[in-house]
Amino acid sequence: MAPVTAVGEEMHALVERLYPLCRSITGDGVRATLDIVGEYLPLNVHEVPTGTQVLDWTVPQEWNIRDAYIADSTGRRVVDFAASSLHVLGYSVPVSQTMPLSELREHLHTLPEHPSWVPYRTSYYKPEWGFCLAQETLDALPDGDYEVRIDSTLADGHLTYAEHVVPGQVADEVIVSCHTCHPSLANDNLAGIAVATFLARALARETPYYTYRFIYAPGTIGAITWLARNAERIDRVKHGLVLACAGDTGQLTYKQSRRGDAEIDRVLRHVLAASERPHRVDEFTPYGYDERQYCSPGFNLGVGSLSRTPYAGYPEYHTSADNPDFVSPEAMADTLAVCREAFTVLDRNRRYLNLSPYGEPQLGRRGLYDALGGRSDTKQAQMAMLWVLNLSDGEHSLLDVAERSGLPFDTVAGAADALHEAGLIKT
């Protein structure tokens, strides 16, 4: 794993700053989140009205919440939304009642197997209300009447998502997507937001080949909305990556696209293997994060998903234990480093055509061997030139060359640059 770096600490600070906000699939918490991200990147924010048809879905009413609590007979708040946004069932309808504990229990959610943790629960598309609390808190409540109040609104409004575009040398796009709908959950999803944000900043300091489009949207309905609103230009999307669970200390996990052989799949497999990081590669399944929307059969985009421990793969998932202490600057820096390595390969991966294919061209008289003098990897660089020349038939990419030759991709790409400059190959 990467050592602690300034960028790792900055990403962790962003997670801590975003953590208290109450996010959902709509509402002011999403806007507040995007306002903060907008301090790091210029964002194009989109507001899609309630009732808008988006593919097979409809943009729902907007949910906002100001306060919520359960108070005992003395007025003491035994459960308080102000202490954690997880305490309220997401999208709870407003309620103001007094009821006995026996009746209230039907609306309470706990984790008996982790009695000190508060679970995360939602009811987006079914009118309901409820509270989430620690089992040990519930166990300590005496029988009696409790005041129950949820000061929320469900009304026509908007679904909010945002984009940031890093211009490239070509209009073909790579999309990087993260979800903005979870409340106080640090690994799922704030670490993904932080890594995406700092990845965009890093790419903006370069001149990438592809255009990179970063999408900050609520899970499922947000990605569906983006796809519906961009259907006419979807053919520009050549590659994509969904970032989630990007900050825990587990090994890296790459989930392949539906295609399984998309270029992004090959690149991530290559980068992870070459780096010798502990990792695993999973096959695509139509469950998880928004890769399942981008990979739905009508679109079938080459979009994979990068995480550390995958969703539901760690006990803290969707609980109050997924807090800023659960994610580390080192892990987020490592995830960011892998993204940068992968996109470097993706950007440089080309197919070339050998302009002198009949016999081996004389490299010495073109100064190509002399240019290697003094390098510690002279022999490796020479072999890379020979491999590139031999496989530059318009059908093999540089990644093909690296995998077949067993040489590092950077060495192969450097050889291609030298051969291209010497006029021996062309794209």
C-alpha positions as CSV (number, residue, x, y, z in Angstrom):
1,M,0.0,0.0,0.0
2,A,1.1,3.5,-0.7
3,P,2.8,5.5,2.1
4,V,1.0,8.4,3.7
5,T,1.2,11.3,1.3
6,A,-0.1,14.9,1.4
7,V,-2.7,14.0,-1.1
8,G,-3.9,11.1,1.1
9,E,-4.3,13.4,4.0
10,E,-6.1,16.0,1.8
11,M,-8.6,13.3,0.7
12,H,-9.2,12.2,4.2
13,A,-9.8,15.8,5.3
14,L,-12.4,16.0,2.5
15,V,-14.1,12.8,3.8
16,E,-14.2,14.2,7.3
17,R,-15.7,17.5,6.0
18,L,-18.5,15.7,4.0
19,Y,-19.2,13.1,6.6
20,P,-21.8,15.0,8.8
21,L,-24.0,15.9,5.8
22,C,-27.3,14.1,5.4
23,R,-27.3,13.0,1.8
24,S,-30.1,11.0,0.0
25,I,-31.1,10.5,-3.7
26,T,-32.4,14.0,-3.8
27,G,-32.3,17.1,-1.6
28,D,-30.2,19.8,0.0
29,G,-27.7,17.4,1.4
30,V,-26.7,16.4,-2.2
31,R,-26.4,20.1,-3.1
32,A,-24.3,20.9,0.0
33,T,-22.0,18.0,-0.9
34,L,-21.6,19.2,-4.5
35,D,-21.0,22.8,-3.2
36,I,-18.0,21.5,-1.2
37,V,-16.7,19.3,-4.1
38,G,-17.1,22.5,-6.2
39,E,-14.4,24.2,-4.1
40,Y,-12.0,21.6,-5.4
41,L,-13.3,21.4,-9.0
42,P,-15.5,23.5,-11.3
43,L,-18.7,21.5,-11.5
44,N,-21.6,21.7,-14.0
45,V,-24.6,21.0,-11.8
46,H,-27.8,19.7,-13.3
47,E,-31.3,19.9,-11.7
48,V,-33.8,17.4,-13.1
49,P,-37.5,18.1,-12.1
50,T,-39.7,15.6,-10.2
51,G,-41.8,13.6,-12.6
52,T,-39.2,13.6,-15.4
53,Q,-39.3,10.3,-17.2
54,V,-35.8,8.7,-17.3
55,L,-35.7,5.4,-19.2
56,D,-38.1,3.1,-17.2
57,W,-38.0,5.3,-14.1
58,T,-39.4,8.6,-13.0
59,V,-37.6,11.3,-11.0
60,P,-39.1,11.1,-7.5
61,Q,-40.2,13.8,-5.2
62,E,-37.4,15.7,-3.4
63,W,-36.8,14.8,0.3
64,N,-35.4,17.2,2.8
65,I,-35.1,16.9,6.6
66,R,-34.5,19.5,9.3
67,D,-34.8,17.6,12.5
68,A,-35.9,14.3,14.0
69,Y,-35.8,12.7,17.4
70,I,-37.3,10.2,19.9
71,A,-37.8,11.8,23.3
72,D,-38.7,10.1,26.6
73,S,-41.2,11.4,29.1
74,T,-38.7,13.9,30.6
75,G,-38.1,15.4,27.1
76,R,-34.6,13.9,26.8
77,R,-33.8,12.9,23.3
78,V,-32.9,9.2,23.4
79,V,-32.4,9.1,19.6
80,D,-31.3,12.4,17.9
81,F,-30.9,13.1,14.2
82,A,-28.6,15.9,15.1
83,A,-26.1,13.4,16.4
84,S,-26.0,11.3,13.2
85,S,-27.9,11.4,9.9
86,L,-28.0,7.6,10.1
87,H,-30.6,7.8,12.9
88,V,-33.5,8.4,10.5
89,L,-34.8,6.0,7.9
90,G,-33.9,7.6,4.6
91,Y,-36.9,9.3,2.9
92,S,-39.0,9.1,6.0
93,V,-42.3,10.9,5.7
94,P,-43.0,13.5,8.4
95,V,-44.4,12.3,11.7
96,S,-45.3,14.0,15.0
97,Q,-46.9,11.6,17.5
98,T,-46.7,10.2,21.0
99,M,-46.8,6.4,21.3
100,P,-45.9,3.6,23.6
101,L,-42.6,1.8,23.1
102,S,-44.4,-1.4,22.0
103,E,-45.9,0.5,19.0
104,L,-42.7,2.4,18.3
105,R,-40.7,-0.8,18.0
106,E,-42.3,-1.5,14.7
107,H,-40.5,1.5,13.3
108,L,-37.1,0.9,14.8
109,H,-34.1,-0.7,13.1
110,T,-31.0,-2.1,14.9
111,L,-28.1,-4.5,14.4
112,P,-28.4,-7.1,17.2
113,E,-25.1,-8.7,16.0
114,H,-23.3,-5.4,16.5
115,P,-25.2,-3.8,19.4
116,S,-23.2,-0.6,19.5
117,W,-23.6,0.2,15.8
118,V,-26.4,2.2,14.1
119,P,-27.6,0.7,10.7
120,Y,-28.2,2.6,7.5
121,R,-31.7,2.0,6.1
122,T,-33.9,3.7,3.5
123,S,-37.4,3.6,2.0
124,Y,-37.0,5.6,-1.2
125,Y,-40.1,4.5,-3.1
126,K,-42.5,3.3,-0.4
127,P,-44.0,5.9,2.0
128,E,-42.7,5.0,5.5
129,W,-41.0,6.4,8.5
130,G,-38.5,5.0,11.0
131,F,-35.5,5.4,13.1
132,C,-32.1,3.5,13.2
133,L,-30.4,3.1,16.5
134,A,-27.9,1.0,18.4
135,Q,-29.3,-2.2,19.9
136,E,-27.9,-1.3,23.2
137,T,-29.8,2.0,23.2
138,L,-33.0,0.2,22.4
139,D,-32.3,-2.4,25.2
140,A,-31.9,0.5,27.7
141,L,-35.3,2.1,26.9
142,P,-38.0,1.5,29.6
143,D,-41.6,0.9,28.6
144,G,-43.7,4.0,28.4
145,D,-44.7,6.7,26.0
146,Y,-42.3,8.4,23.7
147,E,-42.5,11.6,21.6
148,V,-41.7,10.8,18.0
149,R,-41.0,13.6,15.6
150,I,-39.6,13.7,12.0
151,D,-39.5,17.2,10.5
152,S,-39.2,16.3,6.9
153,T,-40.8,17.2,3.6
154,L,-41.5,15.2,0.4
155,A,-42.4,17.6,-2.3
156,D,-41.9,18.2,-6.0
157,G,-38.4,19.4,-6.6
158,H,-35.4,18.1,-8.4
159,L,-32.8,15.3,-8.6
160,T,-29.3,16.9,-8.6
161,Y,-26.2,15.6,-10.2
162,A,-23.0,17.2,-11.4
163,E,-20.2,16.7,-14.0
164,H,-16.6,17.8,-14.3
165,V,-14.9,17.4,-17.7
166,V,-11.1,17.2,-18.2
167,P,-10.6,18.0,-21.9
168,G,-8.5,15.6,-23.9
169,Q,-6.8,15.5,-27.2
170,V,-9.8,13.6,-28.6
171,A,-13.6,13.8,-28.0
172,D,-13.8,10.1,-27.1
173,E,-14.6,9.9,-23.4
174,V,-13.7,8.0,-20.3
175,I,-16.3,8.3,-17.6
176,V,-15.5,8.1,-13.9
177,S,-18.6,7.8,-11.7
178,C,-19.3,7.9,-8.0
179,H,-22.5,8.0,-6.0
180,T,-23.6,10.9,-3.8
181,C,-26.7,9.5,-2.1
182,H,-25.4,8.0,1.1
183,P,-25.4,10.0,4.4
184,S,-22.7,9.5,7.0
185,L,-20.8,6.6,5.5
186,A,-17.1,7.3,5.0
187,N,-16.0,4.3,2.8
188,D,-19.3,3.9,1.0
189,N,-19.3,6.5,-0.6
190,L,-17.2,9.4,0.6
191,A,-13.9,7.8,-0.1
192,G,-15.0,7.3,-3.8
193,I,-16.0,11.0,-4.0
194,A,-12.6,12.0,-2.6
195,V,-10.6,9.8,-4.9
196,A,-12.6,10.9,-8.0
197,T,-12.1,14.5,-7.1
198,F,-8.3,14.3,-6.6
199,L,-8.0,12.1,-9.7
200,A,-9.7,14.8,-11.8
201,R,-7.4,17.4,-10.3
202,A,-4.4,15.3,-11.2
203,L,-5.6,14.7,-14.8
204,A,-6.2,18.4,-15.2
205,R,-2.5,19.1,-14.7
206,E,-1.7,16.8,-17.7
207,T,-2.8,16.7,-21.3
208,P,-4.7,13.4,-21.4
209,Y,-5.4,11.7,-24.7
210,Y,-9.0,11.0,-23.8
211,T,-11.6,13.4,-22.5
212,Y,-12.4,12.5,-18.9
213,R,-15.9,13.1,-17.6
214,F,-16.5,12.8,-13.9
215,I,-20.1,12.1,-12.8
216,Y,-21.3,12.8,-9.3
217,A,-24.8,11.4,-9.0
218,P,-27.1,9.5,-6.6
219,G,-26.9,5.8,-7.0
220,T,-29.2,4.0,-9.5
221,I,-31.7,6.8,-10.3
222,G,-28.8,9.2,-10.8
223,A,-26.9,7.0,-13.2
224,I,-30.1,6.2,-15.0
225,T,-30.9,9.9,-15.3
226,W,-27.5,10.6,-16.7
227,L,-27.8,7.9,-19.3
228,A,-31.3,9.0,-20.3
229,R,-30.1,12.6,-20.8
230,N,-27.0,11.6,-22.7
231,A,-28.3,8.7,-24.8
232,E,-27.6,10.6,-28.1
233,R,-23.9,11.0,-27.3
234,I,-23.3,7.8,-25.5
235,D,-21.2,6.4,-28.4
236,R,-18.5,8.8,-27.3
237,V,-18.0,6.8,-24.1
238,K,-15.2,4.4,-24.8
239,H,-14.2,3.4,-21.3
240,G,-15.4,3.9,-17.8
241,L,-14.8,3.3,-14.1
242,V,-17.1,3.4,-11.1
243,L,-15.4,4.2,-7.8
244,A,-16.8,3.0,-4.5
245,C,-15.5,1.7,-1.1
246,A,-12.2,3.3,-2.0
247,G,-10.7,3.9,1.4
248,D,-10.6,0.8,3.6
249,T,-7.4,-1.1,4.2
250,G,-8.5,-4.2,2.3
251,Q,-6.9,-5.3,-0.9
252,L,-7.9,-3.8,-4.2
253,T,-10.8,-5.4,-6.1
254,Y,-11.6,-4.8,-9.7
255,K,-15.0,-5.9,-11.0
256,Q,-15.0,-6.3,-14.7
257,S,-17.5,-4.9,-17.2
258,R,-20.3,-6.9,-18.6
259,R,-18.2,-7.5,-21.7
260,G,-15.3,-8.9,-19.6
261,D,-12.9,-8.2,-22.4
262,A,-13.3,-4.4,-22.6
263,E,-10.1,-2.4,-22.8
264,I,-10.6,-1.0,-19.3
265,D,-10.8,-4.6,-18.0
266,R,-7.5,-5.6,-19.7
267,V,-5.8,-2.4,-18.5
268,L,-6.9,-2.9,-14.8
269,R,-5.9,-6.6,-14.9
270,H,-2.5,-5.7,-16.3
271,V,-1.9,-2.7,-13.9
272,L,-2.9,-4.6,-10.8
273,A,-0.8,-7.7,-11.7
274,A,2.2,-5.7,-12.8
275,S,2.2,-3.6,-9.6
276,E,2.3,-6.8,-7.5
277,R,-0.3,-5.3,-5.1
278,P,-2.5,-7.8,-3.3
279,H,-5.7,-7.7,-5.4
280,R,-8.5,-9.7,-6.9
281,V,-10.5,-9.5,-10.1
282,D,-14.2,-10.4,-10.0
283,E,-16.5,-11.2,-12.9
284,F,-19.4,-8.9,-13.7
285,T,-22.7,-9.4,-11.9
286,P,-25.8,-7.3,-12.4
287,Y,-25.7,-6.2,-8.7
288,G,-23.6,-3.7,-7.0
289,Y,-23.0,0.0,-7.8
290,D,-23.8,1.9,-11.0
291,E,-21.6,-0.2,-13.3
292,R,-24.8,-2.3,-13.6
293,Q,-26.6,0.7,-15.2
294,Y,-23.7,1.6,-17.6
295,C,-23.4,-2.1,-18.4
296,S,-27.1,-2.7,-19.0
297,P,-27.5,-4.6,-22.3
298,G,-28.9,-1.6,-24.2
299,F,-25.8,0.5,-23.5
300,N,-23.3,-2.3,-22.7
301,L,-20.5,0.2,-22.1
302,G,-17.0,-0.9,-21.1
303,V,-17.3,0.3,-17.5
304,G,-15.8,-1.6,-14.6
305,S,-15.7,-0.9,-10.9
306,L,-12.8,-0.4,-8.6
307,S,-13.0,-0.7,-4.9
308,R,-11.0,-2.1,-2.0
309,T,-13.2,-4.4,0.0
310,P,-16.4,-4.7,-2.2
311,Y,-19.9,-3.7,-1.0
312,A,-21.2,-5.8,1.8
313,G,-17.8,-7.4,2.1
314,Y,-16.9,-5.8,5.5
315,P,-19.0,-5.8,8.7
316,E,-18.9,-2.0,8.9
317,Y,-20.8,-1.7,5.6
318,H,-23.9,0.5,5.9
319,T,-23.4,1.1,9.6
320,S,-22.2,3.9,11.8
321,A,-18.9,2.0,12.1
322,D,-18.1,3.1,8.5
323,N,-16.8,6.4,9.9
324,P,-13.8,8.6,9.0
325,D,-11.6,6.4,11.3
326,F,-12.5,3.4,9.2
327,V,-10.8,4.9,6.1
328,S,-7.2,5.7,5.8
329,P,-5.1,8.3,3.9
330,E,-2.8,5.5,2.8
331,A,-5.6,3.4,1.3
332,M,-7.1,6.3,-0.6
333,A,-3.7,7.4,-1.9
334,D,-3.2,3.8,-3.1
335,T,-6.5,3.7,-4.8
336,L,-5.8,7.0,-6.5
337,A,-2.3,5.8,-7.6
338,V,-3.9,2.7,-9.3
339,C,-6.4,4.9,-11.1
340,R,-3.6,7.1,-12.4
341,E,-1.5,4.1,-13.4
342,A,-4.5,2.6,-15.2
343,F,-5.4,5.8,-17.1
344,T,-1.8,6.3,-18.1
345,V,-1.9,2.9,-19.8
346,L,-5.3,3.6,-21.3
347,D,-4.2,6.9,-22.7
348,R,-1.0,5.6,-24.2
349,N,-2.4,2.3,-25.5
350,R,-2.3,2.6,-29.3
351,R,-2.1,0.3,-32.4
352,Y,0.8,1.1,-34.7
353,L,1.7,0.2,-38.2
354,N,5.3,-0.7,-39.1
355,L,6.4,1.4,-42.0
356,S,9.4,-0.8,-42.7
357,P,7.9,-4.3,-42.3
358,Y,10.1,-6.2,-44.7
359,G,13.0,-7.3,-42.6
360,E,14.3,-5.6,-39.5
361,P,15.0,-1.9,-40.0
362,Q,18.5,-0.7,-39.2
363,L,18.1,1.0,-35.8
364,G,21.7,2.0,-35.3
365,R,21.9,4.4,-38.3
366,R,18.8,6.1,-37.0
367,G,20.5,6.7,-33.6
368,L,18.0,4.6,-31.8
369,Y,20.6,2.3,-30.2
370,D,22.9,5.3,-29.3
371,A,19.9,6.9,-27.6
372,L,19.8,4.0,-25.2
373,G,23.5,4.3,-24.1
374,G,24.0,4.4,-20.4
375,R,20.5,3.2,-19.5
376,S,20.3,0.6,-16.8
377,D,17.7,-1.2,-18.9
378,T,19.4,-0.9,-22.3
379,K,18.8,-4.6,-23.2
380,Q,15.1,-4.4,-22.1
381,A,14.6,-1.2,-24.1
382,Q,16.2,-2.8,-27.2
383,M,13.9,-5.8,-26.9
384,A,10.9,-3.5,-26.5
385,M,11.8,-1.8,-29.8
386,L,12.0,-5.1,-31.6
387,W,8.7,-6.3,-30.1
388,V,7.0,-3.1,-31.1
389,L,8.3,-3.3,-34.6
390,N,7.3,-6.9,-35.0
391,L,3.8,-6.5,-33.6
392,S,3.0,-3.1,-35.2
393,D,0.7,-4.6,-37.8
394,G,-2.3,-2.4,-37.1
395,E,-4.0,-5.2,-35.1
396,H,-1.9,-5.4,-31.9
397,S,-1.9,-2.6,-29.3
398,L,1.0,-1.7,-27.0
399,L,-0.8,-3.5,-24.2
400,D,-0.8,-6.6,-26.4
401,V,3.0,-6.1,-26.9
402,A,3.6,-5.7,-23.2
403,E,1.6,-8.8,-22.3
404,R,3.1,-11.0,-25.0
405,S,6.7,-9.8,-24.4
406,G,6.5,-9.7,-20.6
407,L,8.0,-6.2,-20.7
408,P,6.8,-3.3,-18.6
409,F,4.2,-1.2,-20.4
410,D,6.1,2.0,-19.8
411,T,9.2,0.5,-21.5
412,V,7.1,-0.6,-24.5
413,A,5.3,2.8,-24.7
414,G,8.7,4.5,-24.6
415,A,10.0,2.3,-27.4
416,A,7.0,3.2,-29.5
417,D,7.5,6.9,-28.9
418,A,11.1,6.6,-30.1
419,L,10.2,4.5,-33.2
420,H,7.4,6.9,-34.0
421,E,9.7,9.9,-33.8
422,A,12.2,8.1,-36.1
423,G,9.5,7.6,-38.7
424,L,9.4,3.8,-38.4
425,I,5.9,3.4,-37.2
426,K,2.6,5.4,-37.4
427,T,-0.7,5.2,-35.7
